[in-house]
Amino acid sequence: MTGRWIEVADGVHARRYEELDLTVGLVVGTERCLVVDTRGDVEQGAELAVAVRERTPLPWAVVYTHAHFDHAWGTEAFLPCEVWAHERCAAEVSADPDARRATWVAHYRKEGKPEVADAISRTAITGPDHTFTGRVELDLGGRTAVLLHPGRAHTDHDVVVHVPDAAVVFAGDVVEHAEAGFSAFSFSSETDLTAWPDAFDAILALEPRVVVPGHGDPVDAEFVRYHRDGLHELISLKAGVGRGETTEVAAVAASRYPSDVTLAALATP
């Protein structure tokens, strides 16, 4: 349950958790702060809220990098406050919440984590009350946080948070840093594989010094560049399999990624 803070710049923090290797964020201005994602249930969100209060007493706003439960279901402890997200995130959060809650309750019970299942069962899923489509700036007092939709990638409603004065980007699951260091992405039913490299380019265009992924430790621009090129390779391999020019076995052998990552990419719509 307990996380640890990493200060990636003055007043800009990542918080790391063992559960799902999750990484959330905090950007502190002189007048208010911005919490980047809220974890996955009512208890996890409450832990994060206490941890934020240990860093700053300033009023907070929340931004969702995307609608997946581990990033957006811990908001109750932060209310009332502004909750920001891409406009398509709002629809995703509100779509059959009872069924999605039941799915994750069953998942954690099967994993032998009844305490997490119970917390999810008691979680009120909070949708955003402030939405945007492309870009919006939030004045935190002496510091601006820029919320950007980098294009379709992990989902169709990804948001990255750019802190220009610190050269930091919170990338959500547009970028991931797997423990073994071999990957930078995970694929979901909403993933747009062919568009994803453009989202990496949008992050690189911000000239970040630090990129905070949705899972794993902070990385640099070179990490993003390496995996952007890796995505292009996966797209080419997928196209080759689709045209019958190569096989899945050959594609796995040619990929820079482990077989499970490559096969997941080949299976994307």
Phi, psi and omega in degrees: 000316186284138178252184177224142180273144169235118178276110183268345174196171180299116179075012179233119191230143167253145176237126188253143180228146173291321180300115181061013181055034188287147174230126175242181186217165177215127177239122187250124172258198178269343183244331178201174180231163180237124177263123183262102184073154190232013181075194199250358177198178186298323181284320178296320177296322179295320176300316180295319180300318177297318181296321177296318180295336175287341179265323184205144175267002187291152174303149183240157165237162182238144170230138174264128173286334172187177193273354185299145194304321185291347180252342194225005184258004182257023192280339188308320183292344182265348184284148001276141175193169172291136175236114186258148175191167171295150185299327179287341176295323181302316180294321181294317181296323185275354185281106174048058184299326180297318180293319180291322176299315181298325179298316182282329173300313180297320180301312184285330174294319179296327179280358181077031178238069185296332180293323177289318178301317180296320179296318178296322180297335181262005187274128172271122182277122186254122176276164178289148173250359174227121182232162179208172181247319185241307187200140174211145179253135176247123178275115180262002184090103181072003182201140178249135170252125182256121177265126186230139168265112186277003186107175181290137181206253176300320173225183176269005184224029180299145175231135169247152182244116181258129174249091191300318185291341179253354183056044180241139174235125168271116191259356186055213182271010166299326174235134172230152181236091183297152185304322181278356177078011188266350186220167179222013187201154169231152188255137178236177179295344181261359186296138172247094186299317186289334180273340188302318179303327178295326176294321175298319178297322178298322177292315181297328180296340178280355180052056183285146169275323179228136172241122180263115181280169177285340176217132179100177183284158177303150181230184178241182183295328181296323176300314180296318181296317180301315183279337169299314178296325177296322177296318177301320179296317179297321178298318179294318178297317179298318179296321179296319176296317181298327180274357181078014181277342179210174181248165176300321180299316180292323179295318178298318180295328183275345186282148174283352184254160176299163186299323183293324177292315182295315180295324176296321178294318180296334183272354180295149181300000000 
